[in-house]
Amino acid sequence: IDNALHPYTKALITAVCEPIPGKSNTIKEIPIKGEIPSAADIPPGCR
């Protein structure tokens, strides 16, 4: 997890707030490239 390579994994890891006293609990957004697959025509890799 410390060296995640997949963009989606990186985004999930950064979405978790760590309670650090004196530090702002803002979440750093990481853009995920690509498109959302169609729910009506699910790609084979999503099954």
Backbone as XML, in Angstrom:
<?xml version="1.0"?>
<chain id="A" units="angstrom">
  <residue number="1" name="ILE">
    <atom name="N" x="0.834" y="-1.196" z="0.000"/>
    <atom name="CA" x="0.000" y="0.000" z="0.000"/>
    <atom name="C" x="0.876" y="1.256" z="0.000"/>
  </residue>
  <residue number="2" name="ASP">
    <atom name="N" x="2.010" y="1.207" z="0.664"/>
    <atom name="CA" x="2.878" y="2.384" z="0.707"/>
    <atom name="C" x="3.404" y="2.773" z="-0.673"/>
  </residue>
  <residue number="3" name="ASN">
    <atom name="N" x="3.516" y="1.814" z="-1.577"/>
    <atom name="CA" x="4.035" y="2.076" z="-2.924"/>
    <atom name="C" x="3.017" y="1.683" z="-3.987"/>
  </residue>
  <residue number="4" name="ALA">
    <atom name="N" x="1.776" y="2.055" z="-3.773"/>
    <atom name="CA" x="0.713" y="1.700" z="-4.720"/>
    <atom name="C" x="1.013" y="2.298" z="-6.091"/>
  </residue>
  <residue number="5" name="LEU">
    <atom name="N" x="0.750" y="1.531" z="-7.139"/>
    <atom name="CA" x="1.009" y="1.987" z="-8.500"/>
    <atom name="C" x="-0.269" y="2.304" z="-9.271"/>
  </residue>
  <residue number="6" name="HIS">
    <atom name="N" x="-1.342" y="1.610" z="-8.965"/>
    <atom name="CA" x="-2.587" y="1.806" z="-9.708"/>
    <atom name="C" x="-3.232" y="3.127" z="-9.279"/>
  </residue>
  <residue number="7" name="PRO">
    <atom name="N" x="-3.637" y="3.973" z="-10.244"/>
    <atom name="CA" x="-4.221" y="5.280" z="-9.912"/>
    <atom name="C" x="-5.446" y="5.193" z="-9.002"/>
  </residue>
  <residue number="8" name="TYR">
    <atom name="N" x="-6.291" y="4.192" z="-9.200"/>
    <atom name="CA" x="-7.488" y="4.056" z="-8.368"/>
    <atom name="C" x="-7.097" y="3.726" z="-6.929"/>
  </residue>
  <residue number="9" name="THR">
    <atom name="N" x="-6.102" y="2.860" z="-6.751"/>
    <atom name="CA" x="-5.625" y="2.513" z="-5.410"/>
    <atom name="C" x="-5.049" y="3.743" z="-4.720"/>
  </residue>
  <residue number="10" name="LYS">
    <atom name="N" x="-4.275" y="4.534" z="-5.440"/>
    <atom name="CA" x="-3.702" y="5.757" z="-4.868"/>
    <atom name="C" x="-4.810" y="6.702" z="-4.407"/>
  </residue>
  <residue number="11" name="ALA">
    <atom name="N" x="-5.850" y="6.849" z="-5.222"/>
    <atom name="CA" x="-6.958" y="7.738" z="-4.876"/>
    <atom name="C" x="-7.687" y="7.241" z="-3.635"/>
  </residue>
  <residue number="12" name="LEU">
    <atom name="N" x="-7.889" y="5.930" z="-3.529"/>
    <atom name="CA" x="-8.560" y="5.376" z="-2.346"/>
    <atom name="C" x="-7.736" y="5.614" z="-1.082"/>
  </residue>
  <residue number="13" name="ILE">
    <atom name="N" x="-6.429" y="5.430" z="-1.180"/>
    <atom name="CA" x="-5.558" y="5.609" z="-0.018"/>
    <atom name="C" x="-5.563" y="7.064" z="0.441"/>
  </residue>
  <residue number="14" name="THR">
    <atom name="N" x="-5.502" y="8.010" z="-0.491"/>
    <atom name="CA" x="-5.481" y="9.420" z="-0.103"/>
    <atom name="C" x="-6.842" y="9.910" z="0.377"/>
  </residue>
  <residue number="15" name="ALA">
    <atom name="N" x="-7.900" y="9.167" z="0.123"/>
    <atom name="CA" x="-9.238" y="9.570" z="0.561"/>
    <atom name="C" x="-9.462" y="9.323" z="2.047"/>
  </residue>
  <residue number="16" name="VAL">
    <atom name="N" x="-8.563" y="8.592" z="2.683"/>
    <atom name="CA" x="-8.694" y="8.280" z="4.105"/>
    <atom name="C" x="-8.007" y="9.371" z="4.919"/>
  </residue>
  <residue number="17" name="CYS">
    <atom name="N" x="-8.759" y="10.033" z="5.791"/>
    <atom name="CA" x="-8.188" y="11.068" z="6.657"/>
    <atom name="C" x="-7.444" y="10.417" z="7.814"/>
  </residue>
  <residue number="18" name="GLU">
    <atom name="N" x="-6.266" y="10.937" z="8.105"/>
    <atom name="CA" x="-5.526" y="10.472" z="9.271"/>
    <atom name="C" x="-5.601" y="11.570" z="10.324"/>
  </residue>
  <residue number="19" name="PRO">
    <atom name="N" x="-6.095" y="11.235" z="11.520"/>
    <atom name="CA" x="-6.210" y="12.253" z="12.563"/>
    <atom name="C" x="-4.833" y="12.622" z="13.118"/>
  </residue>
  <residue number="20" name="ILE">
    <atom name="N" x="-4.341" y="13.778" z="12.718"/>
    <atom name="CA" x="-3.053" y="14.262" z="13.202"/>
    <atom name="C" x="-3.322" y="15.570" z="13.941"/>
  </residue>
  <residue number="21" name="PRO">
    <atom name="N" x="-3.038" y="15.604" z="15.249"/>
    <atom name="CA" x="-3.302" y="16.817" z="16.027"/>
    <atom name="C" x="-2.596" y="18.033" z="15.428"/>
  </residue>
  <residue number="22" name="GLY">
    <atom name="N" x="-3.337" y="19.124" z="15.291"/>
    <atom name="CA" x="-2.778" y="20.366" z="14.787"/>
    <atom name="C" x="-2.693" y="20.446" z="13.274"/>
  </residue>
  <residue number="23" name="LYS">
    <atom name="N" x="-3.079" y="19.398" z="12.577"/>
    <atom name="CA" x="-3.026" y="19.414" z="11.118"/>
    <atom name="C" x="-4.445" y="19.450" z="10.566"/>
  </residue>
  <residue number="24" name="SER">
    <atom name="N" x="-4.633" y="20.220" z="9.519"/>
    <atom name="CA" x="-5.935" y="20.304" z="8.877"/>
    <atom name="C" x="-6.296" y="18.950" z="8.271"/>
  </residue>
  <residue number="25" name="ASN">
    <atom name="N" x="-7.524" y="18.535" z="8.430"/>
    <atom name="CA" x="-7.969" y="17.245" z="7.896"/>
    <atom name="C" x="-8.562" y="17.406" z="6.503"/>
  </residue>
  <residue number="26" name="THR">
    <atom name="N" x="-7.835" y="18.043" z="5.620"/>
    <atom name="CA" x="-8.306" y="18.176" z="4.251"/>
    <atom name="C" x="-7.828" y="16.986" z="3.440"/>
  </residue>
  <residue number="27" name="ILE">
    <atom name="N" x="-8.624" y="16.600" z="2.478"/>
    <atom name="CA" x="-8.293" y="15.455" z="1.635"/>
    <atom name="C" x="-7.699" y="15.968" z="0.328"/>
  </residue>
  <residue number="28" name="LYS">
    <atom name="N" x="-6.549" y="15.435" z="-0.028"/>
    <atom name="CA" x="-5.912" y="15.792" z="-1.292"/>
    <atom name="C" x="-6.599" y="14.999" z="-2.394"/>
  </residue>
  <residue number="29" name="GLU">
    <atom name="N" x="-7.116" y="15.707" z="-3.378"/>
    <atom name="CA" x="-7.794" y="15.024" z="-4.484"/>
    <atom name="C" x="-6.788" y="14.590" z="-5.537"/>
  </residue>
  <residue number="30" name="ILE">
    <atom name="N" x="-6.920" y="13.356" z="-5.978"/>
    <atom name="CA" x="-6.099" y="12.833" z="-7.059"/>
    <atom name="C" x="-7.043" y="12.520" z="-8.209"/>
  </residue>
  <residue number="31" name="PRO">
    <atom name="N" x="-6.868" y="13.192" z="-9.349"/>
    <atom name="CA" x="-7.752" y="12.899" z="-10.484"/>
    <atom name="C" x="-7.513" y="11.499" z="-11.031"/>
  </residue>
  <residue number="32" name="ILE">
    <atom name="N" x="-8.579" y="10.825" z="-11.382"/>
    <atom name="CA" x="-8.490" y="9.487" z="-11.970"/>
    <atom name="C" x="-8.847" y="9.624" z="-13.440"/>
  </residue>
  <residue number="33" name="LYS">
    <atom name="N" x="-7.892" y="9.283" z="-14.301"/>
    <atom name="CA" x="-8.112" y="9.392" z="-15.740"/>
    <atom name="C" x="-8.981" y="8.242" z="-16.226"/>
  </residue>
  <residue number="34" name="GLY">
    <atom name="N" x="-9.658" y="8.472" z="-17.309"/>
    <atom name="CA" x="-10.479" y="7.426" z="-17.903"/>
    <atom name="C" x="-11.941" y="7.793" z="-17.872"/>
  </residue>
  <residue number="35" name="GLU">
    <atom name="N" x="-12.753" y="6.853" z="-18.271"/>
    <atom name="CA" x="-14.188" y="7.072" z="-18.331"/>
    <atom name="C" x="-14.915" y="6.014" z="-17.510"/>
  </residue>
  <residue number="36" name="ILE">
    <atom name="N" x="-16.079" y="6.384" z="-17.014"/>
    <atom name="CA" x="-16.913" y="5.446" z="-16.270"/>
    <atom name="C" x="-17.566" y="4.509" z="-17.280"/>
  </residue>
  <residue number="37" name="PRO">
    <atom name="N" x="-17.458" y="3.189" z="-17.060"/>
    <atom name="CA" x="-18.064" y="2.256" z="-18.015"/>
    <atom name="C" x="-19.590" y="2.333" z="-17.993"/>
  </residue>
  <residue number="38" name="SER">
    <atom name="N" x="-20.196" y="1.960" z="-19.089"/>
    <atom name="CA" x="-21.649" y="1.963" z="-19.213"/>
    <atom name="C" x="-22.254" y="0.876" z="-18.329"/>
  </residue>
  <residue number="39" name="ALA">
    <atom name="N" x="-23.284" y="1.231" z="-17.568"/>
    <atom name="CA" x="-23.983" y="0.246" z="-16.746"/>
    <atom name="C" x="-24.880" y="-0.640" z="-17.606"/>
  </residue>
  <residue number="40" name="ALA">
    <atom name="N" x="-25.262" y="-0.142" z="-18.776"/>
    <atom name="CA" x="-26.116" y="-0.913" z="-19.677"/>
    <atom name="C" x="-25.312" y="-1.911" z="-20.504"/>
  </residue>
  <residue number="41" name="ASP">
    <atom name="N" x="-24.059" y="-1.588" z="-20.776"/>
    <atom name="CA" x="-23.197" y="-2.456" z="-21.585"/>
    <atom name="C" x="-21.874" y="-2.634" z="-20.847"/>
  </residue>
  <residue number="42" name="ILE">
    <atom name="N" x="-21.889" y="-3.460" z="-19.797"/>
    <atom name="CA" x="-20.733" y="-3.639" z="-18.920"/>
    <atom name="C" x="-19.573" y="-4.275" z="-19.687"/>
  </residue>
  <residue number="43" name="PRO">
    <atom name="N" x="-18.381" y="-3.644" z="-19.640"/>
    <atom name="CA" x="-17.218" y="-4.218" z="-20.313"/>
    <atom name="C" x="-16.833" y="-5.558" z="-19.689"/>
  </residue>
  <residue number="44" name="PRO">
    <atom name="N" x="-16.222" y="-6.465" z="-20.460"/>
    <atom name="CA" x="-15.881" y="-7.792" z="-19.944"/>
    <atom name="C" x="-14.955" y="-7.766" z="-18.732"/>
  </residue>
  <residue number="45" name="GLY">
    <atom name="N" x="-14.077" y="-6.786" z="-18.621"/>
    <atom name="CA" x="-13.159" y="-6.723" z="-17.485"/>
    <atom name="C" x="-13.818" y="-6.299" z="-16.191"/>
  </residue>
  <residue number="46" name="CYS">
    <atom name="N" x="-15.080" y="-5.896" z="-16.232"/>
    <atom name="CA" x="-15.795" y="-5.425" z="-15.049"/>
    <atom name="C" x="-16.737" y="-6.478" z="-14.477"/>
  </residue>
  <residue number="47" name="ARG">
    <atom name="N" x="-16.706" y="-7.675" z="-15.010"/>
    <atom name="CA" x="-17.622" y="-8.719" z="-14.528"/>
    <atom name="C" x="-16.966" y="-9.596" z="-13.509"/>
  </residue>
</chain>
